[in-house]
Each structure stands twice: as C-alpha cells, then as structure tokens.
Amino acid sequence: MRVKNQLAKKSAGFTLIEIMVATAIFALIGVGALSVLDTATKTSDNIKQDGDRLNQVQRTFLFLAGDLQQLSSRMARDEFGDMIPSIKSDPQSSVPMVRFTRLGRRNPAQLPRSNLEHLVYSVEDKVLYRTSYTYVDGMVEDDGLKREMLDAVEDMKLKFFDGENWEDYWPIGDAAKPEDAQTLPVAVKISLRFTDYGIIERLFFLSDKPAKKESP
C-alpha cells in the first residue's frame, strides 16, 4: 500500500515551483531570441541604408563625370540676352554652384531640338540639385527642371586648373571677352562635404590644352 502511494505521488505531475521555473527559463530564452532578432534586423537595415547611400553618392559623381566630359565651349544667353561663359562658378555666390553647357543631350523621342543642354549644379538647404534647361539661349531661371541628387550635403567647392595653377573661380580672365568666356579649364576638382561621410573629392580632366593667358 505504501509503495502504491509513493508511485501515485511520483506520477502526480509538476509542482507549482517547477512550472514557474520552467516558465521563467522559456521567457528568458524568448527575450534573448527577440533581442538577437531585433539586433540582426537593425544591422540588416543599417547595411541596406549605407549601401543605398553609397550608391546614391556614386551615381551623383557618375552624372557629374558624364556631364563634364561632354562640356562644350558654347556660350549661353539668359532671358535678358546677357552672355553666360561656357563654364561659370563664383565662390562669392550666396549658393555654391557651377553652370555650364554640355553636348550629347539625349533625344529618344527624336524631337526637333538641339543636342545642347545647359546645366546648373547647386547646393541649397543641404541638398545638391541638378537643374537642366531645355533651351541654351533665352533660358528663364525658374523654368529649369530641378532634380534632387543628394541630401546631407553641407557644402560644395570647386577648383579649376588652367594648365599651371589651380583657381577658385572660372572664368579667370575678362568674362566680357569672348575668348576668355569660352576658354575651358584643363581640369575641375569638385569637393562635396557631407554630414555623414565628411569631404569627398573628385578630379575631372576636361582638356589637354592649357587655358590662354592674358598678355602682360
């Protein structure tokens, strides 16, 4: 009889303490698994965001390279008929910018238009914009197609190599003279300062011919 009572006690199931301990163990395992999953998810999201950001930066420099490699010495006219040099940048401008005219504008629809395109790259409110104008002459500043290229851009600086020296602005001669206004730099160095990456510089070679010097 005593043996039967002992067997009955052994098969009666878990005690409350045992159940509570098991529940606590499973809870700890669940919390640990969720923590690992959350960390892995955040890491994956960060890697994706960093990859997207890097692709965006590289794509922007590819656009710049493609535009500058098609640089034309053709001068443009604004809406008032005033001449604009082939490439123009002024460090004293309120907005960091560079403007120029390029060849090779795509025309997949075969529209009756020029293959020239006037472009402006500018940094406004920490955003780098690329503005394209349909017409090289008689352009209205507000009518350009403005496209956001990059955000978190603190500043843009340009340097122009004339064959001997690096200059902070272009054109370096008398912009009123056509020969100076149409002269192209040998190379352009563009520096973008980002809030996340710091400063990234790219050098673009434009011409083998040095810029003309003013006679003394």
trRosetta pair geometry for C-beta under 8 A, 3 or more apart (Angstrom, degrees):
i j d omega theta_ij theta_ji phi_ij phi_ji
1 4 5.8 -52 -153 32 33 112
1 5 6.7 33 150 -18 64 104
2 5 5.8 -52 -152 34 34 113
2 6 6.6 35 151 -19 65 104
3 6 5.8 -54 -151 34 34 112
3 7 6.5 31 152 -16 66 105
4 7 5.8 -55 -148 38 33 110
4 8 6.3 36 153 -22 66 106
5 8 5.6 -53 -147 35 31 114
5 9 6.5 34 153 -20 64 103
6 9 5.7 -52 -151 34 32 112
6 10 6.5 31 152 -19 64 106
7 10 5.7 -55 -147 36 34 111
7 11 6.4 14 160 -3 67 110
8 11 6.3 -68 -145 47 28 97
8 12 6.6 54 151 -57 62 93
9 12 5.6 -32 -155 -11 33 122
14 18 4.2 -126 -171 87 104 129
14 19 5.2 123 117 -54 129 85
14 22 7.6 -30 -166 -2 160 139
15 18 4.8 98 54 5 76 104
15 19 7.2 -141 95 -4 41 87
16 19 5.7 -55 -149 37 33 111
16 20 6.3 32 154 -19 67 107
17 20 5.7 -55 -147 37 31 111
17 21 6.3 31 154 -19 65 106
18 21 5.8 -53 -147 36 30 111
18 22 6.3 29 154 -17 64 107
19 22 5.8 -56 -147 39 30 110
19 23 6.2 32 154 -21 65 107
20 23 5.6 -52 -145 36 30 113
20 24 6.3 32 154 -20 63 105
21 24 5.7 -54 -149 35 30 111
21 25 6.5 31 152 -20 64 105
22 25 5.7 -53 -150 34 32 112
22 26 6.4 29 154 -15 66 105
23 26 5.9 -56 -148 39 31 108
23 27 6.2 34 152 -23 65 107
24 27 5.5 -53 -147 35 31 114
24 28 6.4 32 154 -19 64 104
25 28 5.8 -54 -150 35 31 110
25 29 6.4 30 152 -17 64 105
26 29 5.6 -54 -148 38 34 112
26 30 6.2 36 153 -21 66 106
27 30 5.7 -54 -148 36 30 112
27 31 6.3 30 154 -18 65 105
28 31 5.8 -52 -145 36 31 109
28 32 6.3 31 155 -18 64 107
29 32 5.8 -57 -149 38 30 112
29 33 6.3 30 154 -19 65 107
30 33 5.7 -55 -146 37 30 110
30 34 6.3 28 156 -17 65 106
31 34 5.8 -55 -147 38 30 110
31 35 6.3 33 153 -22 64 106
32 35 5.6 -54 -147 34 31 113
32 36 6.4 29 155 -17 65 104
33 36 5.8 -54 -149 37 32 110
33 37 6.2 30 153 -18 65 108
34 37 5.6 -56 -145 40 32 112
34 38 6.1 33 156 -21 67 106
35 38 5.8 -53 -144 36 29 110
35 39 6.4 29 156 -18 63 107
36 39 5.8 -56 -148 37 30 111
36 40 6.3 28 154 -18 65 108
37 40 5.7 -55 -146 38 30 110
37 41 6.2 31 154 -21 65 107
38 41 5.7 -54 -146 36 30 112
38 42 6.4 28 156 -16 64 106
39 42 5.9 -56 -146 38 29 108
39 43 6.2 30 155 -19 64 108
40 43 5.7 -54 -146 37 30 113
40 44 6.3 32 154 -20 64 106
41 44 5.7 -55 -149 36 29 111
41 45 6.4 29 153 -18 64 106
42 45 5.6 -54 -147 37 33 111
42 46 6.2 33 155 -19 66 106
43 46 5.8 -54 -146 37 30 110
43 47 6.3 31 154 -20 64 105
44 47 5.8 -54 -148 35 30 111
44 48 6.4 30 154 -18 64 107
45 48 5.7 -57 -149 37 31 111
45 49 6.2 30 154 -18 67 106
46 49 5.7 -53 -144 38 32 110
46 50 6.2 31 156 -18 66 107
47 50 5.8 -55 -146 39 29 110
47 51 6.2 29 154 -19 63 108
48 51 5.7 -56 -147 38 29 111
48 52 6.3 29 155 -18 65 106
49 52 5.7 -53 -145 37 31 110
49 53 6.2 32 154 -21 64 107
50 53 5.7 -54 -146 37 30 113
50 54 6.3 29 156 -18 64 107
51 54 5.8 -54 -145 37 30 109
51 55 6.3 31 155 -18 64 107
52 55 5.7 -55 -148 38 30 112
52 56 6.3 35 152 -24 64 106
53 56 5.6 -54 -151 32 31 114
53 57 6.6 29 152 -17 65 103
53 196 7.2 -38 176 87 151 154
54 57 5.8 -52 -149 35 34 110
54 58 6.3 30 155 -15 66 108
55 58 5.8 -56 -144 41 31 109
55 59 6.0 34 156 -22 66 108
56 59 5.8 -54 -145 35 27 112
56 60 6.5 30 154 -22 61 104
56 150 6.2 134 145 -107 108 82
57 60 5.8 -55 -153 31 30 112
57 61 6.7 23 154 -11 64 105
57 150 6.6 66 -97 -114 61 131
57 194 7.8 -37 -103 -69 127 151
57 197 7.1 53 -97 -19 159 163
57 200 7.0 61 -175 49 130 170
58 61 6.0 -57 -150 40 33 106
58 62 6.4 37 151 -22 66 105
59 62 5.5 -53 -149 34 33 115
59 63 6.6 39 150 -21 64 100
60 63 5.6 -50 -154 31 34 113
60 64 6.6 34 149 -18 65 103
60 128 6.7 64 -154 95 143 142
60 149 4.8 102 -116 165 110 115
60 150 5.1 -14 -71 -44 159 117
61 64 5.3 -47 -146 36 39 115
61 65 6.2 42 153 -22 67 102
61 202 5.4 154 -144 -61 120 163
62 65 5.6 -50 -145 36 32 112
62 66 6.3 32 155 -18 64 106
63 66 5.9 -57 -148 38 28 110
63 67 6.2 24 157 -16 65 109
63 130 6.6 -71 146 -80 142 160
63 149 6.8 -125 54 -131 154 130
64 67 5.9 -59 -146 39 28 108
64 68 6.0 16 162 -10 66 113
64 121 7.2 34 -105 -85 98 158
64 190 6.5 -95 -179 38 153 164
64 202 7.0 111 92 85 139 146
64 204 7.1 -125 136 -60 98 146
65 68 6.2 -61 -138 43 25 102
65 69 6.0 25 163 -20 63 113
65 202 7.6 -92 -66 159 96 140
65 204 6.1 -167 -114 -111 67 116
66 69 6.1 -57 -141 36 23 110
66 70 6.8 7 161 -5 58 111
67 70 6.3 -76 -159 44 28 100
67 71 7.5 63 142 -66 61 74
67 100 7.6 125 151 74 105 114
67 102 5.2 -110 -164 -63 69 160
67 119 5.8 -55 -159 45 137 168
68 71 5.4 -1 -164 -44 48 112
68 100 7.5 62 -108 69 66 154
68 102 7.7 -88 -79 -97 19 122
68 188 6.3 -122 -148 45 144 134
68 204 4.7 34 106 155 151 154
68 206 6.2 -88 165 -91 97 102
69 204 7.3 -118 -58 -168 74 113
69 206 7.6 -149 -105 -114 40 63
70 102 4.2 67 100 -172 101 104
70 103 4.7 -134 178 57 97 73
70 104 4.5 -98 -138 29 143 122
71 86 7.4 83 172 157 98 107
71 87 6.6 -5 -156 -64 126 124
71 100 5.7 -30 -131 156 96 140
71 101 7.6 95 -156 80 57 51
71 102 5.7 -53 -93 -104 36 77
71 103 7.8 -1 78 8 9 84
71 184 6.3 127 126 -137 128 135
71 206 5.6 -13 41 -147 144 117
72 86 6.7 -134 104 -152 58 105
72 100 7.8 150 45 162 66 92
72 101 4.9 -58 61 106 108 94
72 102 5.9 149 -3 -131 93 20
72 103 4.9 113 -62 -40 114 89
72 116 6.5 -63 25 -125 163 101
73 86 4.8 -42 -150 -111 43 153
73 182 4.7 58 175 -177 101 91
73 183 7.6 20 -136 -86 111 12
73 184 5.7 -97 -90 -38 90 111
74 86 6.5 114 59 -116 31 93
74 101 5.1 -81 77 96 96 145
74 116 6.2 -65 77 -126 155 141
74 136 7.0 -4 126 177 124 155
74 182 7.9 23 -85 -130 11 100
75 83 5.4 5 160 -166 133 101
75 84 6.2 162 -172 72 80 55
75 85 6.3 -56 -119 -135 97 23
75 86 5.7 -73 -79 -64 62 66
75 101 7.6 166 -125 8 10 140
75 178 7.2 -101 -20 -138 150 83
75 181 5.8 36 -97 129 130 116
75 182 6.0 -79 -45 -84 103 86
76 83 7.5 134 79 -159 39 53
76 84 4.4 -20 69 56 89 114
76 101 5.5 153 -47 -58 113 128
76 118 5.2 63 -97 -100 159 135
76 136 4.7 -121 -117 174 102 83
76 137 6.1 -157 -160 -79 68 55
76 139 6.9 2 168 3 127 122
77 81 5.5 -15 -174 -145 123 35
77 82 6.6 146 -153 69 72 32
77 83 6.0 -41 -97 -97 72 46
77 84 6.7 -175 -88 5 18 90
77 136 7.7 75 29 129 68 70
77 137 4.3 32 43 -140 104 80
77 138 6.1 19 95 -42 104 49
77 139 7.7 150 90 13 55 79
78 81 7.2 -51 67 17 65 17
78 82 5.2 -5 36 56 107 88
78 84 6.1 100 -41 -44 88 115
78 138 7.6 54 147 -121 23 17
78 139 6.1 -65 -133 61 50 82
78 141 7.5 3 -150 -50 109 90
79 138 5.8 59 -112 -167 51 52
79 139 6.3 -93 -52 85 78 38
79 140 4.9 58 -74 -91 135 64
79 141 7.3 -93 -8 -13 121 74
81 138 7.7 8 -78 -89 58 70
83 178 7.9 -78 -180 -97 162 77
83 181 6.5 38 136 166 124 164
84 88 6.2 -96 -178 -10 86 145
84 99 7.0 -52 173 111 131 128
84 118 7.9 65 84 -143 146 133
85 88 4.6 124 58 -68 105 100
85 170 7.4 -155 116 136 147 79
85 171 4.9 -148 -143 -22 158 115
85 175 5.5 -82 -57 -144 123 101
85 180 7.9 -56 -119 118 120 71
85 181 4.0 -131 -109 -160 84 80
85 182 7.3 -145 -154 -63 73 33
86 100 6.4 24 149 -142 59 86
86 101 6.4 -88 -152 34 62 98
86 171 7.9 79 39 -66 82 112
86 181 6.6 131 -6 147 78 65
86 182 5.2 83 -31 -137 124 46
86 183 7.5 -176 32 53 130 27
86 184 6.0 -71 105 -78 142 83
87 98 7.0 1 -173 -178 91 99
87 99 7.3 173 -150 90 48 47
87 100 4.0 -1 -106 -98 79 112
87 170 5.6 -1 106 115 97 131
87 171 7.5 118 73 -62 71 75
87 184 6.4 78 7 -125 125 73
87 185 7.0 -84 74 5 145 97
87 188 7.9 -111 170 -77 153 138
88 98 7.2 165 83 -156 46 56
88 99 5.2 -12 58 60 94 91
88 100 7.2 169 17 -72 63 65
88 170 6.5 -144 -120 97 30 78
88 171 7.1 -40 -101 -14 71 75
88 175 7.8 60 -112 -130 109 134
89 93 7.8 -99 -171 0 55 134
89 97 6.7 -164 -125 99 78 55
89 98 4.2 -20 -83 -106 115 82
89 99 7.5 161 -70 19 65 62
89 158 5.1 -28 155 64 166 146
89 160 7.5 162 48 -42 124 122
89 169 5.8 -151 95 -143 76 62
89 170 5.4 42 37 41 89 86
90 93 4.5 106 82 -37 96 99
90 169 5.4 35 -115 -136 46 124
91 157 7.5 29 -115 -137 105 82
91 158 7.9 -149 -75 50 88 82
91 168 5.1 -29 -23 155 142 111
91 169 5.6 -109 -4 -69 89 100
93 96 7.0 141 80 -91 108 24
93 97 5.9 -73 106 32 157 99
95 122 5.2 23 143 -166 121 116
95 123 6.7 -178 -176 65 81 59
95 124 5.8 -10 -139 -82 125 87
96 122 6.7 148 88 -152 56 59
96 123 4.5 8 62 34 108 111
96 155 6.0 118 -32 -164 158 65
96 156 4.1 154 136 58 137 89
96 157 6.9 -73 -141 -70 131 45
97 120 6.0 -5 -168 -174 118 95
97 121 6.4 164 -150 87 63 53
97 122 3.9 -10 -98 -99 102 88
97 123 7.4 -151 -68 15 63 65
97 156 7.7 78 -69 79 28 130
98 120 7.5 170 85 -150 39 54
98 121 5.3 0 54 54 85 99
98 156 7.9 -111 -9 133 100 129
98 158 5.6 91 -68 -53 131 160
98 188 7.9 98 -157 -164 161 143
98 190 7.8 -95 2 -104 151 111
99 118 7.1 19 -178 178 100 90
99 119 6.7 -176 -145 94 61 50
99 120 4.4 -16 -99 -101 97 79
99 121 7.6 -173 -78 23 49 61
100 118 7.6 -163 106 -147 28 61
100 119 6.2 -12 62 59 67 90
101 116 5.7 1 -179 -173 111 107
101 117 7.0 159 -155 80 64 38
101 118 5.0 -33 -98 -97 81 70
101 119 7.5 150 -102 15 30 74
101 136 5.7 48 -123 -133 129 120
102 105 7.2 122 95 -59 90 81
102 116 7.3 153 79 -154 40 59
102 117 5.4 -22 62 63 88 90
102 119 6.2 11 2 1 112 121
103 115 6.1 30 -165 122 68 103
103 116 6.4 -37 -103 -100 51 63
104 115 6.2 21 -77 166 12 110
105 113 7.9 -69 98 115 134 110
105 114 7.3 64 40 111 134 67
105 115 4.9 178 40 -169 85 51
105 116 6.3 -12 -9 75 124 7
105 117 4.0 129 -85 -37 122 114
107 110 6.1 94 137 -90 101 27
107 111 5.8 -125 -160 37 106 79
107 113 6.5 -175 -113 61 130 100
107 115 6.8 -93 -17 -101 125 77
113 134 7.3 -75 -150 -177 143 88
114 135 7.9 90 28 -128 121 56
114 136 6.7 -62 81 -2 152 115
116 136 4.8 -16 117 -47 126 139
117 132 5.9 -24 -176 -154 114 100
117 133 7.2 149 -168 60 63 63
117 136 7.4 -139 -121 -73 9 94
118 132 7.5 133 77 -158 53 49
118 133 4.3 -17 68 50 103 118
118 135 7.8 -8 14 102 119 35
118 136 4.8 136 -38 -119 111 66
118 139 6.0 -98 66 -52 149 156
119 130 6.5 -22 -162 -168 108 85
119 131 6.8 144 -159 77 55 56
119 132 5.7 -18 -103 -100 77 65
119 133 7.5 -152 -73 13 33 82
120 129 7.8 9 105 104 87 96
120 130 7.6 154 80 -157 50 40
120 131 4.3 -11 58 57 98 108
120 133 7.9 59 -6 -24 98 105
120 144 6.9 -5 28 -168 117 170
121 128 6.8 -2 -172 -173 92 95
121 129 7.2 169 -150 84 45 53
121 130 5.7 -13 -100 -102 75 68
121 131 7.8 -170 -74 20 28 75
121 149 7.9 -21 -136 12 94 151
121 156 7.4 -135 132 165 106 167
122 128 7.5 166 87 -149 34 53
122 129 5.3 -14 63 57 82 99
122 131 7.0 6 14 -1 109 115
122 156 7.9 -163 -155 41 28 144
123 126 7.3 7 -179 -115 97 17
123 127 7.0 160 -153 75 59 36
123 128 5.4 -27 -96 -93 77 65
123 129 7.6 168 -91 14 26 76
123 153 5.3 -120 -131 114 116 120
123 155 6.5 149 96 -138 166 26
123 156 4.7 163 -24 -1 131 111
124 127 5.9 -30 71 60 66 88
124 129 6.3 -6 24 -2 106 123
126 151 6.5 45 127 -170 90 67
126 152 6.1 1 166 -112 112 19
126 153 5.6 154 -172 58 55 56
126 154 6.3 -5 -119 -89 89 40
126 195 7.3 15 -155 -30 128 121
127 148 5.7 -45 179 -137 123 101
127 149 8.0 134 172 46 76 64
127 150 7.0 170 -157 88 54 50
127 151 5.2 -21 -106 -109 81 66
127 153 6.4 108 -117 35 11 106
128 148 7.6 103 77 -162 53 57
128 149 4.7 -58 102 67 97 107
128 150 4.2 20 38 50 116 95
128 151 7.9 -135 19 -68 74 24
128 153 4.6 58 -36 5 97 166
128 156 6.8 102 -107 -58 106 133
128 192 7.1 -24 -70 -129 144 129
129 146 5.4 -10 -174 -168 129 93
129 147 6.6 142 -160 71 73 42
129 148 6.0 -45 -103 -99 75 47
129 149 6.5 159 -116 5 19 93
130 146 7.7 152 79 -154 41 47
130 147 5.0 -23 64 64 89 99
130 149 5.2 77 -14 -47 103 124
131 144 4.1 48 176 136 106 139
131 145 6.7 155 -156 74 57 45
131 146 4.7 -15 -101 -99 91 71
131 147 7.3 173 -83 18 40 68
132 144 6.2 154 68 -169 32 92
132 145 4.7 -20 60 58 91 102
132 147 7.4 20 -1 0 101 112
133 136 7.0 123 98 -89 115 36
133 139 4.4 -2 -166 -128 149 134
133 143 7.3 74 -130 93 86 88
133 144 4.9 -55 -77 -106 77 93
133 145 7.7 -177 -76 16 30 77
134 139 8.0 156 51 -112 61 92
134 143 7.7 -64 18 132 104 110
134 145 7.7 86 -45 -16 83 108
135 138 5.7 -25 122 67 135 89
135 139 5.6 -176 82 -78 83 74
136 139 7.0 -52 -171 -41 14 114
139 143 7.0 -152 -171 63 70 108
139 144 7.1 37 -177 -69 118 94
140 143 4.1 63 75 4 103 117
140 144 8.0 -156 87 -31 60 70
141 144 6.7 -37 -173 -9 37 110
148 151 7.2 15 177 -59 118 85
150 153 5.3 83 107 -45 108 122
150 192 7.5 26 88 -170 157 150
152 194 5.5 46 125 -160 96 86
152 195 4.4 -100 -170 30 98 108
152 196 5.8 22 149 -4 148 100
153 156 6.8 13 165 -51 123 94
153 192 5.8 -57 -140 -168 106 106
153 193 7.2 104 -169 72 61 53
153 194 6.1 -44 -105 -100 51 66
153 195 8.0 -101 -61 -10 13 83
154 193 4.4 -58 64 103 108 100
154 194 6.6 162 2 -119 92 11
154 195 5.9 124 -48 -59 104 73
155 192 7.5 169 86 -153 51 44
155 193 4.5 16 49 39 89 118
156 190 6.9 -18 -166 -167 96 91
156 191 7.0 154 -156 82 47 56
156 192 5.5 -12 -104 -103 78 70
156 193 7.6 -147 -69 17 36 76
157 190 7.6 154 82 -156 48 45
157 191 4.5 -10 59 59 94 107
157 193 7.8 45 -1 -19 101 104
158 168 7.8 110 86 -167 68 47
158 170 7.9 -76 122 8 127 109
158 188 6.3 -23 -162 -169 104 98
158 189 6.9 146 -159 79 51 57
158 190 5.6 -14 -103 -102 78 66
158 191 7.6 -163 -73 21 33 75
159 166 4.8 0 178 -175 117 112
159 167 7.0 145 -164 67 64 39
159 168 6.7 -36 -110 -101 67 44
159 188 7.2 151 79 -160 52 49
159 189 4.1 -4 56 54 103 109
159 191 7.8 47 -5 -10 99 106
160 166 6.9 140 69 -159 37 58
160 167 4.7 -31 66 62 94 94
160 168 7.8 -62 21 33 88 4
160 169 7.3 -44 15 102 126 13
160 170 4.4 96 -46 -56 168 122
160 172 7.3 -159 91 -44 131 111
160 185 4.1 -117 -168 -100 99 155
160 187 7.6 161 -157 85 45 51
160 188 5.8 -15 -105 -106 67 72
160 189 7.9 -144 -64 23 28 75
161 165 7.4 -173 -142 96 59 29
161 166 5.4 -31 -90 -97 71 68
161 167 7.7 171 -84 14 21 77
161 185 5.8 109 59 176 51 108
161 186 4.8 -68 102 64 97 99
161 187 4.1 13 39 53 124 93
161 188 7.5 -138 15 -66 82 30
161 189 7.4 76 -28 -17 101 98
162 165 5.9 0 40 56 105 72
162 167 6.1 50 -27 -12 111 120
162 172 6.1 -46 -77 16 142 152
162 185 6.0 -75 -85 -130 53 80
162 186 6.5 111 -160 2 11 100
162 210 6.3 61 148 -170 60 83
162 211 3.9 -65 -157 34 87 126
162 213 7.9 104 148 -78 129 78
163 186 5.0 123 -69 -32 65 140
163 209 7.6 -47 -84 143 130 39
163 210 2.3 49 -100 -130 162 106
163 211 5.6 -161 -2 21 110 67
164 210 6.7 54 -25 -151 80 136
166 189 7.3 -11 -141 18 123 129
167 170 6.5 113 96 -68 125 77
167 172 5.1 -87 -130 -87 169 125
167 185 7.8 -138 43 -110 112 126
169 172 7.1 136 88 -88 74 67
170 185 5.9 -74 -110 -44 147 120
171 175 5.1 145 53 -92 118 82
171 180 5.3 120 155 153 144 86
171 181 5.7 -122 -16 -108 158 41
171 183 6.2 100 -135 58 116 97
172 180 7.7 -122 67 -165 53 106
172 211 7.0 84 37 132 121 156
173 177 6.5 -59 125 53 120 120
173 179 7.8 -37 91 98 157 80
173 180 3.2 -119 82 -135 125 130
173 183 6.9 69 13 29 125 141
173 212 7.5 -7 -47 86 148 91
173 214 5.6 150 -124 -61 104 107
174 177 4.6 66 87 2 104 107
174 180 5.1 122 58 34 58 162
174 214 7.7 92 -9 -98 93 128
175 180 6.2 -112 -89 108 28 113
175 181 5.1 79 -160 -88 59 94
176 180 7.8 29 52 58 43 123
176 181 7.4 166 24 -45 4 121
177 180 4.4 69 74 14 102 107
177 181 6.5 174 82 -10 48 90
178 181 5.6 -61 -134 44 31 108
178 182 5.7 17 168 -11 69 115
179 182 6.4 -60 -138 43 22 102
179 183 6.7 40 154 -44 57 101
179 212 6.6 -39 154 59 107 155
180 183 5.6 -40 -149 7 33 118
180 212 7.5 -113 -95 71 63 111
180 214 7.9 13 -92 -77 123 95
183 211 5.0 84 164 -145 125 93
183 212 5.6 -118 -108 24 139 94
184 206 5.7 -126 156 130 118 131
184 207 5.3 114 99 -21 117 143
184 211 7.3 -148 79 -92 36 91
185 188 5.8 104 82 -64 136 80
185 206 6.0 76 83 47 71 138
185 207 7.3 158 102 30 35 110
185 211 6.2 -27 -110 -54 47 124
186 205 7.1 -29 154 -148 70 73
186 206 6.4 165 170 56 20 87
186 207 5.3 -100 -120 70 49 83
186 208 7.3 50 -140 -128 95 11
186 209 7.2 -153 -97 77 89 38
186 210 5.8 -22 -59 -107 127 52
186 211 6.8 -112 -28 -24 85 83
187 203 6.1 5 176 -176 124 92
187 204 6.4 162 -160 85 72 48
187 205 4.9 -35 -102 -106 97 54
187 206 6.1 173 -96 11 34 84
188 203 7.6 164 86 -154 43 50
188 204 5.0 -11 60 61 89 102
188 206 6.3 54 -7 -29 96 124
189 201 6.2 0 -177 -170 98 108
189 202 7.3 171 -152 86 56 41
189 203 5.1 -19 -102 -103 81 75
189 204 7.7 179 -82 21 33 70
190 201 7.0 160 84 -150 46 58
190 202 5.4 -10 59 59 93 88
190 204 7.1 24 -1 -1 105 112
191 199 5.7 -4 -173 -167 105 105
191 200 7.3 162 -152 81 57 39
191 201 4.7 -20 -99 -97 80 86
192 199 7.2 159 82 -149 41 55
192 200 5.4 -13 61 59 92 89
192 201 7.9 175 21 -81 62 39
193 198 6.9 -50 -147 172 70 38
193 199 4.9 -23 -100 -92 76 77
194 197 4.1 38 64 43 138 88
194 198 6.3 -3 56 33 83 19
194 199 7.6 178 17 -78 71 26
194 200 6.8 24 -6 0 113 105
197 200 5.9 1 124 -38 130 113
